[in-house]
Amino acid sequence: MPWYVRGYLVLINLISFGAFVYDKIRALRDEWRIPERRLHFLTIGGGVFGSGMGMFLAKHKVSKPVFYVMLILGFFTFLGIMKVTDVHPDRAASQTTDTKNERPNKSEKHSRSIDKHLPRHPVER
């Protein structure tokens, strides 16, 4: 998985966790709240683990079934992101087009150095 996808997933989970905890604090103080639609967006946008932890650690929005549905949808979104950005070795090898800049492995290096020192004999027919 590319570094920027990992960074996005970490960031969206931290933001969604903070949003749920912040909304709980605001609810206890009877102050302005984060709209539920925004919390749903954070959950479905890949922040399923942060949202889930924020829900259960802060005991916030746990009585609303729609938030459980959003957690499930967010989990599938997370799995989709993981699947789309997953690079398997066989796919990575087929995507490589420039072979000139690749470094040879140790056995190739060794065989090349031995070949340099062997005398060249003419081929007998």
C-alpha positions in Angstrom: 0.0 0.0 0.0 1.4 3.4 -0.9 2.6 5.7 1.9 0.0 8.4 1.1 -2.9 5.9 1.5 -1.6 4.8 4.9 -1.2 8.4 5.8 -4.8 9.2 4.7 -6.2 6.2 6.7 -4.3 7.2 9.9 -5.3 10.8 9.5 -9.0 10.1 8.8 -9.2 7.7 11.8 -7.6 10.2 14.1 -9.9 13.0 12.9 -13.0 10.8 13.3 -12.0 9.7 16.8 -11.4 13.3 17.8 -14.7 14.4 16.2 -16.7 11.8 18.2 -15.0 12.6 21.5 -15.3 16.4 20.8 -19.0 16.0 20.0 -19.5 14.1 23.3 -17.8 16.8 25.3 -20.0 19.4 23.5 -23.1 17.4 24.2 -22.3 17.2 27.9 -21.9 21.0 28.1 -25.1 21.4 26.1 -23.3 23.4 23.4 -23.2 23.5 19.6 -22.7 20.0 18.2 -21.0 18.4 15.1 -23.8 17.5 12.6 -24.5 13.7 12.4 -24.0 13.9 8.7 -20.4 15.0 9.1 -19.8 12.1 11.6 -21.3 9.7 9.0 -19.0 11.1 6.3 -15.9 10.6 8.5 -16.9 7.0 9.2 -17.7 6.1 5.6 -14.6 8.0 4.3 -12.3 5.3 5.9 -12.3 6.4 9.5 -14.2 3.4 10.7 -11.8 2.4 13.5 -11.5 6.0 14.9 -15.3 6.3 14.8 -15.8 3.0 16.5 -13.4 3.7 19.2 -14.8 7.2 19.7 -18.3 5.8 19.9 -17.5 3.1 22.4 -14.8 4.8 24.5 -16.8 8.1 24.9 -20.1 6.2 24.9 -21.4 8.5 22.3 -24.1 7.7 19.7 -24.2 4.1 20.8 -28.0 4.1 21.1 -28.6 5.1 17.5 -28.8 2.2 15.0 -27.9 4.3 12.0 -24.3 4.7 13.4 -23.9 1.0 13.5 -25.0 0.8 9.9 -22.4 3.5 9.1 -19.7 1.6 10.9 -20.5 -1.5 8.7 -20.5 0.6 5.5 -17.3 2.3 6.7 -15.7 -1.1 7.3 -16.5 -2.1 3.7 -15.1 1.2 2.4 -11.9 0.5 4.4 -11.7 -3.0 2.9 -12.2 -1.5 -0.6 -9.4 1.0 -0.1 -7.1 -1.8 1.1 -8.0 -4.0 -1.8 -7.6 -1.3 -4.5 -4.3 -0.1 -3.2 -2.8 -3.5 -2.4 0.1 -4.3 -4.7 1.0 -8.0 -5.0 4.5 -9.0 -6.0 3.3 -10.6 -9.3 1.4 -7.5 -10.3 4.3 -5.3 -9.2 6.7 -7.3 -11.4 4.5 -7.0 -14.4 4.1 -3.2 -13.9 7.9 -2.7 -13.9 9.0 -1.6 -17.4 12.5 -0.2 -16.8 14.9 -3.1 -16.2 18.1 -1.2 -16.9 18.2 0.4 -13.5 17.5 -2.7 -11.5 20.3 -4.0 -9.4 21.3 -7.6 -10.0 20.9 -10.0 -7.1 23.9 -11.5 -5.3 24.1 -14.7 -7.4 24.1 -12.7 -10.7 26.9 -10.5 -9.3 28.9 -13.5 -8.3 28.5 -15.3 -11.6 29.5 -12.2 -13.5 32.7 -11.7 -11.5 33.7 -15.3 -12.0 33.1 -15.1 -15.8 35.4 -12.2 -16.0 38.4 -14.2 -14.7 37.8 -17.4 -16.7 39.8 -17.8 -19.9 37.9 -17.8 -23.1 38.3 -20.9 -25.1 37.4 -21.3 -28.7 34.4 -23.5 -29.3 35.3 -26.8 -30.9 33.2 -28.0 -33.7 
